[in-house]
Amino acid sequence: EVCRDKYDAVLPLVRLLLHHNKLVPFVTAVAELDLKDTQEANTVFRGNTLATRCVDEMMKIVGRHYLKVTLKPVLDEVSYLAETARRTVSFLMYAVPLIDSHLENLRYYVDKVFREIVRSSISCPTLMCDVFYSLRHLAAKRFPNDPHVQYSAVSSFVFLRFFAVAVVSPHTFHLRPHHPDAQTSRTLTLISKAIQTLGSWGSLTKSKLSSFKETFMCEFFKTFQEDKFTESVKKFLDDVSSTESKEPSGLSEPVHLKEG
């Protein structure tokens, strides 16, 4: 309430709390305040509040190496194939009707990125898991009659605000050396949209499919209406919102809190 622009306070606040190992209780407190003003379960942690901005900044700082080991290899492959086969993927820039080979290319990209994400839980930093654990239980407590809210509370961060953003803007997370060209950017945008939709807890309903501006994406997503995708997301969200100890994952890179 003191700062007009929350961003001015969020970044130094998150770094300070990280340094003193106090971030989890702080995020828990402000998230609980946030939930008191949330009236519908489907809007949990969807706005730009102090709680959501703090978690965003925490993920950017703590999860940088996690993104690198999970997404960089597949994003390198997507960029390489897009750059060496521009004619093949030119449809992505103009969104013309897709032929079978184009659909297969897109499905291959989406399926590979999705698989890399859902099997990466062992690499998720402990701090992120602790925050997700807290958010999950706060949401379930606030909306006890909604069995899905405990998952959507986590997926709204780890899929929508973390992985999907990194896919569409890999250069901002140091996953690619420069901004992608227009055609590659279009490819990454469609993959990101797909990951957001797959990461949303629950089945791919008609209402979700109708949210796509591109008609061909609605048809494309019908191929993902299988229980195995929903179950994979559920298991992943269970794993990354658990406080059970994980095996060492080699992610002990020092966190850069201050320059100079």
C-alpha positions, 0 to 999 in steps of 0.5 A: 500500500505504500508503493504505487509500483509494487515492482519497486519494492518486490525485487529488493524485498525478495532478495533481502528475504532470500538472504535471511531465509525468511521468504517462505513465511513472508510469501505465506503471510501475504498469500493468505491476505491475498486469498481473503479477497479472492471470491472464486477458486478459478481466479486464485493467484491470477492477478498481479498482487504483492504475493504473486509478484514475490513468487515471480521474482523468487522463481526468476532468481532461484529457478534460473538453473532449473530452467536451463537444465529443463528447457535449454536443450529442447529450445535449442532444438526448436530454434535450430530446426526453425532456422534451418527449415523456414519454409516448413514452418512459415505457416506459423507466422501467418497462421494459415490452415495447417497440413498434416506435416505442419501439425506433426512438427508442432505436436512434436515440439509441444510433446517434447517440451511437455515431457521435459517439464513433467519429468523435471520435478526432481530438479525443482529447487527446494525453496520453490517446492516449499513455496508451492507446498504453502500456496497449495495448502492455503488455497485448499483451506480457502476453498475446501469444496473445490478439489482442483484448486490445490493444483491450480494454485501451483500450476498458475505459477509453475506453468503459466508464470514460469515455464510458459514465459520462459518458452516464449521469451527464452532470451530473457532467461538466458536460455538463448543468446538473442531475441528469436526471429519472427518465425521462431518467435511464432513457433515458441508462442504457439508452444507456450500457449499449448503448455499453458493449456496442458498445465491447467489442472483438469481436462481440456474442456470446450471452454478452454479450447475456445480461448484460442484465437487460432481455429487450427489450435482448437482442432490441434488440441483435441489430440491432447484430450487424453487422461495420460496428459492430465495424470502427468500434470497432476503427478508433476504438481504433486511432486513440486509441491511436496516438502519431502526431501529430494535426491541431490540434483546438482543444482547448488549454483550460488544465487546471485543476490547483489551486483558489485 
